[in-house]
């Protein structure tokens, strides 16, 4: 799926797809859903009316410990910080979902 939305928005979209049970890969220009047919992907996207609250998606994020001192920070705090950083992209992801389901 080419979104031209940037890495942060595409990352949130990929986490949303992961939360729906799909394997997704993030790219600068879009997201690749792995091992799924276009028809199956369309069905999954059709079931996603909007991006849920980002806090609900934070549990699906992997690789949170990327900074030098992250090993000393509670994982729950890292997830909350991730959610705060990505909350601003929720409406954009919802718009992308609507666009993808309209164009199939």
N, CA, C and O atoms as a GROMACS GRO file, in nm:
protein
  416
    1UNK      N    1   0.085  -0.116   0.000
    1UNK     CA    2   0.000   0.000   0.000
    1UNK      C    3   0.090   0.123   0.000
    1UNK      O    4   0.164   0.146   0.096
    2UNK      N    5   0.084   0.201  -0.104
    2UNK     CA    6   0.161   0.324  -0.110
    2UNK      C    7   0.076   0.436  -0.053
    2UNK      O    8  -0.034   0.464  -0.102
    3UNK      N    9   0.127   0.500   0.051
    3UNK     CA   10   0.050   0.605   0.118
    3UNK      C   11   0.110   0.743   0.098
    3UNK      O   12   0.039   0.844   0.104
    4UNK      N   13   0.241   0.750   0.076
    4UNK     CA   14   0.314   0.876   0.069
    4UNK      C   15   0.292   0.960   0.196
    4UNK      O   16   0.293   1.082   0.190
    5UNK      N   17   0.273   0.893   0.309
    5UNK     CA   18   0.241   0.962   0.434
    5UNK      C   19   0.360   0.979   0.527
    5UNK      O   20   0.348   1.048   0.628
    6UNK      N   21   0.472   0.919   0.496
    6UNK     CA   22   0.589   0.930   0.582
    6UNK      C   23   0.604   0.812   0.676
    6UNK      O   24   0.510   0.736   0.700
    7UNK      N   25   0.724   0.798   0.727
    7UNK     CA   26   0.758   0.682   0.808
    7UNK      C   27   0.677   0.671   0.936
    7UNK      O   28   0.634   0.561   0.972
    8UNK      N   29   0.653   0.781   1.006
    8UNK     CA   30   0.580   0.776   1.133
    8UNK      C   31   0.435   0.731   1.112
    8UNK      O   32   0.385   0.647   1.186
    9UNK      N   33   0.369   0.787   1.012
    9UNK     CA   34   0.230   0.749   0.983
    9UNK      C   35   0.225   0.604   0.935
    9UNK      O   36   0.139   0.527   0.977
   10UNK      N   37   0.317   0.568   0.847
   10UNK     CA   38   0.321   0.431   0.798
   10UNK      C   39   0.351   0.332   0.911
   10UNK      O   40   0.300   0.220   0.912
   11UNK      N   41   0.433   0.374   1.006
   11UNK     CA   42   0.462   0.289   1.121
   11UNK      C   43   0.337   0.262   1.203
   11UNK      O   44   0.313   0.149   1.246
   12UNK      N   45   0.258   0.366   1.225
   12UNK     CA   46   0.133   0.350   1.299
   12UNK      C   47   0.036   0.262   1.221
   12UNK      O   48  -0.032   0.178   1.281
   13UNK      N   49   0.028   0.279   1.090
   13UNK     CA   50  -0.058   0.195   1.007
   13UNK      C   51  -0.014   0.049   1.015
   13UNK      O   52  -0.098  -0.041   1.022
   14UNK      N   53   0.117   0.025   1.015
   14UNK     CA   54   0.167  -0.112   1.025
   14UNK      C   55   0.133  -0.173   1.161
   14UNK      O   56   0.099  -0.291   1.168
   15UNK      N   57   0.142  -0.096   1.267
   15UNK     CA   58   0.105  -0.145   1.400
   15UNK      C   59  -0.044  -0.178   1.403
   15UNK      O   60  -0.085  -0.278   1.462
   16UNK      N   61  -0.125  -0.095   1.339
   16UNK     CA   62  -0.269  -0.122   1.331
   16UNK      C   63  -0.294  -0.254   1.258
   16UNK      O   64  -0.376  -0.335   1.302
   17UNK      N   65  -0.225  -0.277   1.148
   17UNK     CA   66  -0.240  -0.403   1.075
   17UNK      C   67  -0.194  -0.521   1.159
   17UNK      O   68  -0.254  -0.629   1.156
   18UNK      N   69  -0.087  -0.501   1.235
   18UNK     CA   70  -0.038  -0.606   1.325
   18UNK      C   71  -0.144  -0.639   1.430
   18UNK      O   72  -0.165  -0.756   1.463
   19UNK      N   73  -0.208  -0.535   1.482
   19UNK     CA   74  -0.313  -0.558   1.582
   19UNK      C   75  -0.432  -0.634   1.524
   19UNK      O   76  -0.509  -0.696   1.597
   20UNK      N   77  -0.447  -0.628   1.391
   20UNK     CA   78  -0.555  -0.701   1.324
   20UNK      C   79  -0.511  -0.842   1.284
   20UNK      O   80  -0.584  -0.913   1.216
   21UNK      N   81  -0.390  -0.881   1.326
   21UNK     CA   82  -0.343  -1.016   1.300
   21UNK      C   83  -0.258  -1.033   1.176
   21UNK      O   84  -0.227  -1.146   1.138
   22UNK      N   85  -0.220  -0.923   1.111
   22UNK     CA   86  -0.140  -0.932   0.990
   22UNK      C   87   0.007  -0.906   1.021
   22UNK      O   88   0.040  -0.847   1.124
   23UNK      N   89   0.093  -0.949   0.931
   23UNK     CA   90   0.234  -0.915   0.938
   23UNK      C   91   0.255  -0.799   0.840
   23UNK      O   92   0.218  -0.808   0.724
   24UNK      N   93   0.315  -0.691   0.889
   24UNK     CA   94   0.332  -0.572   0.805
   24UNK      C   95   0.475  -0.521   0.813
   24UNK      O   96   0.539  -0.528   0.918
   25UNK      N   97   0.522  -0.468   0.702
   25UNK     CA   98   0.656  -0.408   0.694
   25UNK      C   99   0.641  -0.262   0.658
   25UNK      O  100   0.564  -0.226   0.569
   26UNK      N  101   0.716  -0.177   0.728
   26UNK     CA  102   0.708  -0.032   0.708
   26UNK      C  103   0.813   0.013   0.608
   26UNK      O  104   0.928  -0.032   0.611
   27UNK      N  105   0.773   0.104   0.519
   27UNK     CA  106   0.863   0.167   0.424
   27UNK      C  107   0.836   0.317   0.426
   27UNK      O  108   0.732   0.360   0.475
   28UNK      N  109   0.928   0.396   0.376
   28UNK     CA  110   0.908   0.541   0.374
   28UNK      C  111   0.784   0.580   0.296
   28UNK      O  112   0.715   0.676   0.333
   29UNK      N  113   0.754   0.508   0.189
   29UNK     CA  114   0.641   0.548   0.102
   29UNK      C  115   0.514   0.468   0.126
   29UNK      O  116   0.411   0.497   0.065
   30UNK      N  117   0.519   0.369   0.215
   30UNK     CA  118   0.399   0.290   0.238
   30UNK      C  119   0.422   0.175   0.334
   30UNK      O  120   0.519   0.172   0.410
   31UNK      N  121   0.331   0.079   0.327
   31UNK     CA  122   0.334  -0.039   0.414
   31UNK      C  123   0.309  -0.162   0.327
   31UNK      O  124   0.224  -0.160   0.238
   32UNK      N  125   0.382  -0.267   0.354
   32UNK     CA  126   0.361  -0.394   0.285
   32UNK      C  127   0.296  -0.492   0.382
   32UNK      O  128   0.350  -0.518   0.489
   33UNK      N  129   0.182  -0.545   0.344
   33UNK     CA  130   0.118  -0.652   0.421
   33UNK      C  131   0.171  -0.783   0.363
   33UNK      O  132   0.163  -0.806   0.242
   34UNK      N  133   0.224  -0.868   0.450
   34UNK     CA  134   0.296  -0.989   0.407
   34UNK      C  135   0.205  -1.111   0.414
   34UNK      O  136   0.125  -1.125   0.507
   35UNK      N  137   0.219  -1.198   0.315
   35UNK     CA  138   0.149  -1.327   0.311
   35UNK      C  139  -0.003  -1.313   0.320
   35UNK      O  140  -0.069  -1.384   0.396
   36UNK      N  141  -0.058  -1.222   0.242
   36UNK     CA  142  -0.202  -1.204   0.237
   36UNK      C  143  -0.240  -1.161   0.096
   36UNK      O  144  -0.170  -1.082   0.033
   37UNK      N  145  -0.350  -1.213   0.047
   37UNK     CA  146  -0.395  -1.177  -0.087
   37UNK      C  147  -0.459  -1.038  -0.084
   37UNK      O  148  -0.502  -0.992   0.021
   38UNK      N  149  -0.465  -0.972  -0.200
   38UNK     CA  150  -0.533  -0.842  -0.204
   38UNK      C  151  -0.678  -0.849  -0.156
   38UNK      O  152  -0.726  -0.757  -0.089
   39UNK      N  153  -0.747  -0.956  -0.189
   39UNK     CA  154  -0.887  -0.969  -0.146
   39UNK      C  155  -0.897  -0.982   0.006
   39UNK      O  156  -0.984  -0.922   0.068
   40UNK      N  157  -0.807  -1.061   0.065
   40UNK     CA  158  -0.806  -1.076   0.210
   40UNK      C  159  -0.772  -0.944   0.278
   40UNK      O  160  -0.832  -0.908   0.379
   41UNK      N  161  -0.674  -0.872   0.223
   41UNK     CA  162  -0.635  -0.743   0.280
   41UNK      C  163  -0.750  -0.644   0.272
   41UNK      O  164  -0.775  -0.569   0.367
   42UNK      N  165  -0.821  -0.643   0.160
   42UNK     CA  166  -0.936  -0.554   0.146
   42UNK      C  167  -1.042  -0.586   0.250
   42UNK      O  168  -1.104  -0.495   0.305
   43UNK      N  169  -1.064  -0.714   0.278
   43UNK     CA  170  -1.161  -0.753   0.379
   43UNK      C  171  -1.118  -0.706   0.518
   43UNK      O  172  -1.201  -0.658   0.596
   44UNK      N  173  -0.991  -0.720   0.549
   44UNK     CA  174  -0.940  -0.675   0.679
   44UNK      C  175  -0.954  -0.523   0.691
   44UNK      O  176  -1.000  -0.472   0.793
   45UNK      N  177  -0.913  -0.452   0.588
   45UNK     CA  178  -0.922  -0.306   0.590
   45UNK      C  179  -1.067  -0.260   0.602
   45UNK      O  180  -1.096  -0.161   0.669
   46UNK      N  181  -1.158  -0.334   0.538
   46UNK     CA  182  -1.299  -0.299   0.546
   46UNK      C  183  -1.355  -0.311   0.687
   46UNK      O  184  -1.453  -0.245   0.722
   47UNK      N  185  -1.294  -0.396   0.767
   47UNK     CA  186  -1.337  -0.412   0.905
   47UNK      C  187  -1.279  -0.308   0.999
   47UNK      O  188  -1.316  -0.304   1.117
   48UNK      N  189  -1.189  -0.226   0.949
   48UNK     CA  190  -1.127  -0.122   1.030
   48UNK      C  191  -1.185   0.013   0.990
   48UNK      O  192  -1.140   0.074   0.893
   49UNK      N  193  -1.285   0.059   1.062
   49UNK     CA  194  -1.351   0.185   1.026
   49UNK      C  195  -1.263   0.306   1.053
   49UNK      O  196  -1.266   0.404   0.978
   50UNK      N  197  -1.186   0.297   1.161
   50UNK     CA  198  -1.099   0.409   1.196
   50UNK      C  199  -0.985   0.356   1.282
   50UNK      O  200  -0.991   0.245   1.334
   51UNK      N  201  -0.883   0.436   1.296
   51UNK     CA  202  -0.771   0.399   1.380
   51UNK      C  203  -0.816   0.405   1.526
   51UNK      O  204  -0.866   0.508   1.571
   52UNK      N  205  -0.799   0.297   1.600
   52UNK     CA  206  -0.837   0.300   1.742
   52UNK      C  207  -0.745   0.393   1.820
   52UNK      O  208  -0.645   0.440   1.767
   53UNK      N  209  -0.777   0.419   1.945
   53UNK     CA  210  -0.686   0.501   2.026
   53UNK      C  211  -0.545   0.442   2.023
   53UNK      O  212  -0.526   0.321   2.036
   54UNK      N  213  -0.448   0.528   2.007
   54UNK     CA  214  -0.310   0.484   1.992
   54UNK      C  215  -0.263   0.408   2.117
   54UNK      O  216  -0.180   0.319   2.108
   55UNK      N  217  -0.316   0.444   2.232
   55UNK     CA  218  -0.279   0.374   2.356
   55UNK      C  219  -0.314   0.225   2.346
   55UNK      O  220  -0.245   0.141   2.403
   56UNK      N  221  -0.421   0.193   2.274
   56UNK     CA  222  -0.463   0.054   2.257
   56UNK      C  223  -0.368  -0.023   2.165
   56UNK      O  224  -0.361  -0.146   2.172
   57UNK      N  225  -0.296   0.048   2.080
   57UNK     CA  226  -0.205  -0.017   1.986
   57UNK      C  227  -0.064  -0.033   2.042
   57UNK      O  228   0.014  -0.112   1.990
   58UNK      N  229  -0.032   0.040   2.146
   58UNK     CA  230   0.105   0.041   2.200
   58UNK      C  231   0.154  -0.097   2.241
   58UNK      O  232   0.274  -0.123   2.237
   59UNK      N  233   0.064  -0.184   2.282
   59UNK     CA  234   0.107  -0.317   2.325
   59UNK      C  235   0.160  -0.402   2.209
   59UNK      O  236   0.226  -0.503   2.232
   60UNK      N  237   0.132  -0.363   2.087
   60UNK     CA  238   0.178  -0.437   1.969
   60UNK      C  239   0.315  -0.390   1.919
   60UNK      O  240   0.372  -0.453   1.829
   61UNK      N  241   0.366  -0.283   1.975
   61UNK     CA  242   0.493  -0.227   1.929
   61UNK      C  243   0.609  -0.312   1.982
   61UNK      O  244   0.614  -0.345   2.100
   62UNK      N  245   0.701  -0.346   1.893
   62UNK     CA  246   0.822  -0.419   1.931
   62UNK      C  247   0.942  -0.326   1.915
   62UNK      O  248   0.935  -0.227   1.843
   63UNK      N  249   1.047  -0.358   1.981
   63UNK     CA  250   1.172  -0.282   1.965
   63UNK      C  251   1.165  -0.143   2.024
   63UNK      O  252   1.217  -0.048   1.965
   64UNK      N  253   1.103  -0.129   2.140
   64UNK     CA  254   1.091   0.002   2.202
   64UNK      C  255   1.224   0.051   2.260
   64UNK      O  256   1.245   0.172   2.271
   65UNK      N  257   1.311  -0.037   2.295
   65UNK     CA  258   1.437  -0.001   2.359
   65UNK      C  259   1.542   0.029   2.254
   65UNK      O  260   1.617  -0.060   2.212
   66UNK      N  261   1.547   0.154   2.210
   66UNK     CA  262   1.640   0.194   2.105
   66UNK      C  263   1.742   0.299   2.149
   66UNK      O  264   1.849   0.311   2.090
   67UNK      N  265   1.709   0.374   2.252
   67UNK     CA  266   1.800   0.479   2.300
   67UNK      C  267   1.896   0.421   2.404
   67UNK      O  268   1.873   0.314   2.460
   68UNK      N  269   2.001   0.494   2.428
   68UNK     CA  270   2.110   0.450   2.514
   68UNK      C  271   2.063   0.406   2.654
   68UNK      O  272   2.110   0.304   2.704
   69UNK      N  273   1.974   0.479   2.715
   69UNK     CA  274   1.933   0.451   2.852
   69UNK      C  275   1.796   0.384   2.864
   69UNK      O  276   1.743   0.372   2.974
   70UNK      N  277   1.740   0.340   2.752
   70UNK     CA  278   1.607   0.277   2.755
   70UNK      C  279   1.602   0.151   2.841
   70UNK      O  280   1.495   0.116   2.892
   71UNK      N  281   1.714   0.083   2.858
   71UNK     CA  282   1.715  -0.037   2.942
   71UNK      C  283   1.682  -0.006   3.088
   71UNK      O  284   1.646  -0.096   3.164
   72UNK      N  285   1.695   0.119   3.126
   72UNK     CA  286   1.668   0.160   3.263
   72UNK      C  287   1.528   0.217   3.282
   72UNK      O  288   1.492   0.260   3.392
   73UNK      N  289   1.449   0.219   3.174
   73UNK     CA  290   1.314   0.276   3.178
   73UNK      C  291   1.212   0.162   3.174
   73UNK      O  292   1.228   0.066   3.098
   74UNK      N  293   1.110   0.173   3.256
   74UNK     CA  294   1.003   0.074   3.261
   74UNK      C  295   0.938   0.061   3.123
   74UNK      O  296   0.913   0.161   3.056
   75UNK      N  297   0.911  -0.062   3.080
   75UNK     CA  298   0.853  -0.085   2.948
   75UNK      C  299   0.717  -0.017   2.932
   75UNK      O  300   0.686   0.035   2.825
   76UNK      N  301   0.637  -0.017   3.038
   76UNK     CA  302   0.506   0.049   3.030
   76UNK      C  303   0.520   0.198   3.002
   76UNK      O  304   0.442   0.255   2.926
   77UNK      N  305   0.619   0.261   3.062
   77UNK     CA  306   0.645   0.402   3.035
   77UNK      C  307   0.689   0.423   2.891
   77UNK      O  308   0.646   0.518   2.826
   78UNK      N  309   0.773   0.335   2.840
   78UNK     CA  310   0.815   0.344   2.699
   78UNK      C  311   0.694   0.333   2.606
   78UNK      O  312   0.686   0.403   2.506
   79UNK      N  313   0.600   0.245   2.640
   79UNK     CA  314   0.479   0.230   2.557
   79UNK      C  315   0.392   0.356   2.564
   79UNK      O  316   0.338   0.399   2.462
   80UNK      N  317   0.380   0.413   2.681
   80UNK     CA  318   0.302   0.538   2.694
   80UNK      C  319   0.367   0.650   2.615
   80UNK      O  320   0.298   0.729   2.549
   81UNK      N  321   0.499   0.659   2.621
   81UNK     CA  322   0.570   0.763   2.545
   81UNK      C  323   0.554   0.741   2.395
   81UNK      O  324   0.539   0.837   2.319
   82UNK      N  325   0.557   0.615   2.352
   82UNK     CA  326   0.534   0.585   2.210
   82UNK      C  327   0.395   0.633   2.169
   82UNK      O  328   0.377   0.694   2.064
   83UNK      N  329   0.296   0.603   2.254
   83UNK     CA  330   0.158   0.642   2.224
   83UNK      C  331   0.145   0.794   2.214
   83UNK      O  332   0.077   0.844   2.124
   84UNK      N  333   0.208   0.865   2.304
   84UNK     CA  334   0.203   1.012   2.300
   84UNK      C  335   0.265   1.064   2.171
   84UNK      O  336   0.210   1.154   2.107
   85UNK      N  337   0.379   1.007   2.131
   85UNK     CA  338   0.446   1.052   2.008
   85UNK      C  339   0.364   1.024   1.883
   85UNK      O  340   0.371   1.100   1.787
   86UNK      N  341   0.286   0.916   1.884
   86UNK     CA  342   0.214   0.876   1.763
   86UNK      C  343   0.067   0.917   1.761
   86UNK      O  344   0.001   0.902   1.658
   87UNK      N  345   0.015   0.968   1.870
   87UNK     CA  346  -0.127   1.006   1.876
   87UNK      C  347  -0.163   1.109   1.770
   87UNK      O  348  -0.275   1.108   1.719
   88UNK      N  349  -0.070   1.197   1.737
   88UNK     CA  350  -0.099   1.302   1.638
   88UNK      C  351  -0.122   1.245   1.498
   88UNK      O  352  -0.171   1.316   1.410
   89UNK      N  353  -0.087   1.119   1.475
   89UNK     CA  354  -0.102   1.058   1.342
   89UNK      C  355  -0.230   0.977   1.328
   89UNK      O  356  -0.258   0.923   1.220
   90UNK      N  357  -0.308   0.968   1.435
   90UNK     CA  358  -0.428   0.883   1.433
   90UNK      C  359  -0.528   0.925   1.324
   90UNK      O  360  -0.578   0.840   1.251
   91UNK      N  361  -0.556   1.054   1.314
   91UNK     CA  362  -0.653   1.100   1.213
   91UNK      C  363  -0.603   1.074   1.072
   91UNK      O  364  -0.682   1.042   0.983
   92UNK      N  365  -0.474   1.088   1.050
   92UNK     CA  366  -0.417   1.062   0.917
   92UNK      C  367  -0.431   0.914   0.880
   92UNK      O  368  -0.463   0.881   0.766
   93UNK      N  369  -0.408   0.826   0.977
   93UNK     CA  370  -0.423   0.682   0.952
   93UNK      C  371  -0.569   0.650   0.923
   93UNK      O  372  -0.599   0.569   0.835
   94UNK      N  373  -0.660   0.712   0.995
   94UNK     CA  374  -0.803   0.691   0.968
   94UNK      C  375  -0.837   0.735   0.827
   94UNK      O  376  -0.911   0.666   0.757
   95UNK      N  377  -0.784   0.848   0.783
   95UNK     CA  378  -0.809   0.896   0.647
   95UNK      C  379  -0.752   0.799   0.543
   95UNK      O  380  -0.814   0.776   0.439
   96UNK      N  381  -0.636   0.743   0.570
   96UNK     CA  382  -0.576   0.645   0.478
   96UNK      C  383  -0.663   0.519   0.472
   96UNK      O  384  -0.684   0.465   0.364
   97UNK      N  385  -0.712   0.474   0.586
   97UNK     CA  386  -0.800   0.357   0.587
   97UNK      C  387  -0.924   0.382   0.501
   97UNK      O  388  -0.963   0.296   0.422
   98UNK      N  389  -0.983   0.498   0.516
   98UNK     CA  390  -1.103   0.530   0.437
   98UNK      C  391  -1.070   0.533   0.288
   98UNK      O  392  -1.146   0.482   0.205
   99UNK      N  393  -0.957   0.592   0.255
   99UNK     CA  394  -0.916   0.600   0.114
   99UNK      C  395  -0.891   0.461   0.058
   99UNK      O  396  -0.933   0.432  -0.054
  100UNK      N  397  -0.825   0.376   0.133
  100UNK     CA  398  -0.795   0.241   0.085
  100UNK      C  399  -0.921   0.157   0.068
  100UNK      O  400  -0.931   0.078  -0.026
  101UNK      N  401  -1.017   0.173   0.156
  101UNK     CA  402  -1.140   0.094   0.144
  101UNK      C  403  -1.231   0.147   0.035
  101UNK      O  404  -1.312   0.071  -0.020
  102UNK      N  405  -1.221   0.274   0.003
  102UNK     CA  406  -1.301   0.330  -0.105
  102UNK      C  407  -1.246   0.291  -0.242
  102UNK      O  408  -1.323   0.268  -0.336
  103UNK      N  409  -1.112   0.283  -0.252
  103UNK     CA  410  -1.051   0.253  -0.381
  103UNK      C  411  -1.027   0.104  -0.400
  103UNK      O  412  -1.002   0.058  -0.511
  104UNK      N  413  -1.035   0.028  -0.286
  104UNK     CA  414  -1.014  -0.117  -0.294
  104UNK      C  415  -0.876  -0.148  -0.332
  104UNK      O  416  -0.840  -0.265  -0.344
   0.00000   0.00000   0.00000
